[in-house]
Amino acid sequence: MLGASTNLNITSRRLKRLLSDWEGRRRGREFPSRADFDPLDLIYIMGSLSLLDVSYNPLRFHYRIHGSNLSQRMGKDMTNKSVDEIPAPKHAQQVRKQLTGVIENRAPASYSGESEYQAVYVPRDVELLLLPLAADGTAIDMIMYAVVWGPES
């Protein structure tokens, strides 16, 4: 079961780099925007990265981009689909809860533990990083969601 981390105790070097990239792009704002990231700068994490649009009233999450590694391991490409369309209801509920936590806490979140859902064999240990994005620097309109599997130095 994945457990949230309030202090972002991240072990993955790629997730540490992504968090550092996110922090560097804030430039005095509460949150960076999607426009602050050039996809070429994220090549080190690209296949393991998703971007989700956030809509309010009611709160909903929609995959704008679902990384190729994530699609392969899930057995479904979630690009242009709602979190509610994740094939396993328990997994969809877990992802929705993680994303909602980022909105409610107005802060990045990390999770680590053993993956309960996967379509193909991968190491069971997994680490996730969720980062809020805001076009205006304040109102969260997107979440960057990165996942790595297995030990990584």
C-alpha positions, -999 to +999 in steps of 0.1 A: +000+000+000+013+034-009+018+059+019+019+097+016+050+117+026+046+152+041+083+159+040+088+146+004+114+121+014+122+111-021+149+085-029+147+084-067+173+106-084+150+113-113+122+124-089+146+145-069+157+162-101+120+168-112+113+184-078+143+206-081+133+216-117+098+224-103+112+245-075+135+264-099+107+273-122+085+288-094+105+321-095+088+336-065+054+323-074+034+297-053+035+273-083+051+272-117+030+269-148+030+242-175+045+268-199+076+270-176+086+235-187+101+226-220+095+190-228+131+186-239+142+195-204+121+166-190+135+139-213+150+121-183+115+114-169+092+118-200+079+082-203+071+081-166+053+114-165+017+124-168+000+158-170-035+160-156-059+189-161-078+200-130-114+212-133-135+224-104-172+222-093-171+193-092-134+185-088-123+163-117-090+152-132-084+145-169-052+131-184-037+155-210-007+133-213-001+098-200+036+086-202+044+056-224+060+037-195+028+043-175+005+032-204+025+000-209+025-009-172-012-001-168-022-018-201-041+012-212-032+047-225-051+072-204-042+102-226-074+123-231-093+102-205-106+109-171-091+094-139-126+078-135-117+057-167-088+039-150-096+002-156-093-009-119-118+010-097-095+006-066-066+021-085-088+050-098-099+057-063-063+058-050-052+081-078-081+105-073-073+106-035-037+115-043-046+142-067-072+156-044-046+158-016-024+180-038-054+204-044-065+204-007-029+209+007-018+232-021+016+214-021+036+187-038+031+152-025+052+120-027+042+084-022+062+052-019+055+016-012+044-015-031+024-011-063-010-029-060-019-024-097+001-033-127-007-049-161+028-063-168+056-074-145+076-046-131+094-043-097+067-040-070+083-011-052+072+023-066+077+059-059+055+088-071+058+126-071+028+149-077+035+185-084+008+213-087+010+237-117-008+270-121-010+292-152-014+323-130+010+311-103-018+305-078-049+286-091-039+250-096-051+240-130-028+210-137-009+184-118+024+168-130+025+131-119+057+111-121+062+074-113+094+053-110+096+016-102+124-004-086+155+008-068+171+038-083+202+057-070 
